[in-house]
Structures are given as C-alpha cells and as structure tokens.
Amino acid sequence: MNFQPDAGLQAFRAEVRAFLLEYLPASLRGQTLGVRSSCDAMARWQRILNDHGWGAPSWTSEHGGTGWDAAQLQVFDEECAALGAPKQDVFAHRLLGPVMNAFASSEQRAEHMPAILRGERFWCQGFSEPGAGSDLASLRTQAVRDGDYYVVNGQKTWTSYAHEADWIFLLVRTDPAAKKQAGISFLLVDMKTPGITVRPIITIDGCHHLNETYFDNVRVPVGNRIGAEGDGWKATKFLLNNEHAATADLPSLLRYMQVLKRLATSQFVGSVALAQRPEFALRLAQMEGELRALEVMVHRVAELEREQSPVTHVMGSLLKIRGTDLQQRMTGLLVESLGDYGAVAYLPAHDHAVGMEPLPWQQMAQGIATEMFFRRASTIYGGTSEVQRGIVAKLMFQL
Ligand SMILES: Cc1cc2nc3c(=O)[nH]c(=O)nc-3n(C[C@H](O)[C@H](O)[C@H](O)COP(=O)(O)OP(=O)(O)OC[C@H]3O[C@@H](n4cnc5c(N)ncnc54)[C@H](O)[C@@H]3O)c2cc1C
C-alpha cells in the first residue's frame, strides 16, 4: 500500500478546506463536543452544502450526491471535523441513502432524497426491539396487510433521535410463518402518522438521545415498502455493513486529538503543563500512534472498496472494534485532562434550566464529559464489539 496521499487527493483536500473557510459560517464552527448538533444547526449547514452541490458527499451523482469515492469522502469528513462543522444526519446520509440508491423505486427516491438534500427531513432507525438487538432477525413488530396499507403494531427501542425525526425506516415482520429472516420487510414511515408514541430514555450522559417507540395500529401505505414483501433482510444486511464502518467515526477521533493537544498545553498541574509531564505525554503519543494507524486502515478500506474486495466486510467490523475502543479511551483521557473540572463537569450539556449561561471552561468541560459518557455506548450501538468479533472470525474462515 502507498502511504503517501496522491497529488489529486492533496489538491482535493485544499479545495475542501478553501470551501469550508469560505462557506462554513463562524456561528456553526467549533460545535461543542457531545455527539449531535441541534437540528437547526444541522439543517442550516445542510442547506449551505446543498446550495453548492455538496449536499450528499456519500451518495452517487445520479441521485444528487457528489459522486466522491471513499478516499475523497474521508478527506471531506476530516476537514469538516477540523473546523468542528455540524455533522450531517447520519441516518439519512450514511444508512438510508445508500439503501435507497440500491433498493428503492424511482418514485421513492424522488420523494425522499431531495428532501434530505434540502435538510427538510430528518430520519431515525427503527430496528432494535426489546429481545431483538444482536439477534435482530428475531424482531416481532408486526405489519398486517389491509388493502393498500400495512397495519403496524409493536415496539422498537433505543431509537436514537426519534423525538426529532420526521421519518423512520422500520423493520417489521410481514410473514410470521416464514423463516426468521425471510418474513421481514423494510418500511418508510412518517413519524406524524397517528398511533406512534415516542417515550424518552435518558442516558448516563444526562441527555435525551434515545427513545422507546410504540406502534399502535399505525397505517402505512404499501407503496412505502422498500423492495419486495418479506425481502427486507437483504437491504438490512447492506445497511448494517455500512453502519459498522461509519461507527468507527474517525472524524470525531481527529477532533478529540485536536482538543487533547489544546488541553495538553493549557492545563497545568502546579506550574507544569500536561504536555510537559512524561506520563501524560507518553499516553498522548501512544494514542496519536493508534489514531494514525486507524487513519491508514480507513484509507485502506477505501482502496479495498474501490477494488470490490471480499475482505471489505471484515474490515468494516474491524474498524468498528478499533475505532470505538479508541473513542472510549480518548474521551477518558479528555476528562482526565480537565483535572478537578472533569469531576464537576457532569452536567447535562443541553440543560439550560438553571437559567445561567455556562462559563467558557464549563461549556467545554460539559461537552467533554457528555461525550465521554455517551461513548460508553459506542461498543454497543451499531452492533456490539463481541458480535463484531464473531463476524470477523466467521468471515475469515470463508476467505
Ligand atoms: C446509544 C445507543 C443508540 C442506539 N441507537 C439505535 C437506533 O437508533 N436504532 C436501533 O434500531 N437500535 C439502536 N441501538 C440498539 C443497538 O443496536 C443494540 O443495543 C445492539 O445491537 C445490542 O443489542 P441489545 O442491546 O439487545 O443487546 P443483546 O443483543 O441482548 O446483547 C447483550 C450482550 O450479549 C452479547 N452477545 C449477544 N449476542 C452475542 C453473540 N452472538 N456473540 C457474543 N456475544 C453476544 C452482546 O455483545 C452484549 O454484551 C442503540 C443502542 C445504543 C446503546
């Protein structure tokens, strides 16, 4: 493998950087750490990107995307992370978009993809249920055909951002008699449909990201089904493969390293800056080494994807295992770097109930603690590390 970025990619990086410096408004830069920007910020940034033809960096050009390859997409993500730009809606862009591209009808694409590009439609993912997480194919939410509609009944859980989403992509069982995977269909559902109830789950970071989502006689047009009835597992497997690689979240790791280095020179123990303390400097250097190795791995996966190599799937799971482990250790070191402030920083980042604007160090500390607590879940969401190791072992046998 060639470790030197080619000249074309370097020129592309310069183009992206110049674009961001010109079009990313100061008010949207340096988004606080803590997983997701507000919907307003995301929609605003989405509109700016779209107005300049960069609305969907991960989509093919025939559906309004930039048509960039995986290496270009990585460069775009890295440059956005360096300036702390709001992230795009990962469910719409990285998970649903490619599924629409591969499996949806032209009418479905025309209805949903432009709305995503314009930042008008946020999505959530209705896969997991109580009793169906790692073993997703045992899901029980039922959809029964009634003329041109399905009537959906059941419960989803851990539904990230269901309380903010306009639509949900939903796995339902349409044939209870068929073999587990064979009886599943993939539906697109408007969250405003009567019969949907969303209840919050507050996580250890004190924030509201997650929900329980209930479906009580929810009528969904048959035309909202992606692919054939009972054939939803194909699109699901395709989506999950993309999700594994995306969850490694290299852009966030790069951002953590940026903040860690800033803290290393601005935080002192007595009169000695953290960066001057050998133990801290060693840990930081080791993490940077691991981060660079992950970066190379991400670029290698991009190459393998281009070559349509059969090991790409294994690499997606390996990326998820390595990336999420590093997310947890780096956010741990971030909190440690704050010293005593790290301990008092455990306040909900979005809770303004006390009616006081936080001081600058409080703002930063809150974001960091929130991020650290949230990342405890990164080895669970998108498929647990144990399950990813199982996938790697199984696929290695098949190669
Ligand atoms: C923060 C967060 C956000 C999430 N967002 C969403 C979302 O938006 N939409 C959605 O649908 N879901 C979401 N999830 C759910 C997530 O996909 C599941 O939590 C995950 O797949 C694990 O399923 P489970 O929680 O049912 O655990 P279980 O499957 O019950 O697993 C319990 C334990 O058993 C282990 N285990 C299970 N099977 C195996 C095996 N075969 N080999 C080895 N070990 C095994 C697991 O590793 C785990 O330690 C989210 C979860 C979290 C924590």
The ligand as an ORCA input file, in Angstrom:
! r2SCAN-3c Opt
* xyz 0 1
  C     -26.659      4.676     22.410
  C     -27.377      3.661     21.587
  C     -28.014      4.057     20.420
  C     -28.731      3.140     19.672
  N     -29.427      3.567     18.579
  C     -30.226      2.704     17.909
  C     -31.084      3.161     16.870
  O     -31.107      4.355     16.539
  N     -31.889      2.277     16.262
  C     -31.893      0.949     16.596
  O     -32.630      0.191     15.982
  N     -31.104      0.476     17.588
  C     -30.279      1.321     18.262
  N     -29.491      0.872     19.293
  C     -29.568     -0.533     19.680
  C     -28.312     -1.348     19.389
  O     -28.225     -1.645     18.016
  C     -28.370     -2.598     20.259
  O     -28.256     -2.171     21.589
  C     -27.259     -3.583     19.948
  O     -27.436     -4.144     18.686
  C     -27.187     -4.705     21.009
  O     -28.428     -5.295     21.199
  P     -29.052     -5.439     22.679
  O     -28.957     -4.119     23.360
  O     -30.395     -6.048     22.528
  O     -28.064     -6.437     23.435
  P     -28.088     -8.023     23.347
  O     -28.160     -8.435     21.926
  O     -29.111     -8.535     24.282
  O     -26.640     -8.369     23.898
  C     -26.359     -8.458     25.305
  C     -24.917     -8.903     25.458
  O     -24.722    -10.200     24.860
  C     -23.656    -10.161     23.906
  N     -23.973    -11.007     22.756
  C     -25.159    -11.097     22.102
  N     -25.049    -11.960     21.065
  C     -23.772    -12.391     21.044
  C     -23.032    -13.285     20.190
  N     -23.608    -13.875     19.144
  N     -21.712    -13.477     20.461
  C     -21.109    -12.869     21.521
  N     -21.764    -12.033     22.372
  C     -23.075    -11.789     22.128
  C     -23.567     -8.700     23.468
  O     -22.266     -8.375     22.997
  C     -23.931     -7.955     24.754
  O     -22.784     -7.824     25.562
  C     -28.758      1.768     20.055
  C     -28.083      1.373     21.215
  C     -27.414      2.296     21.996
  C     -26.727      1.823     23.242
*
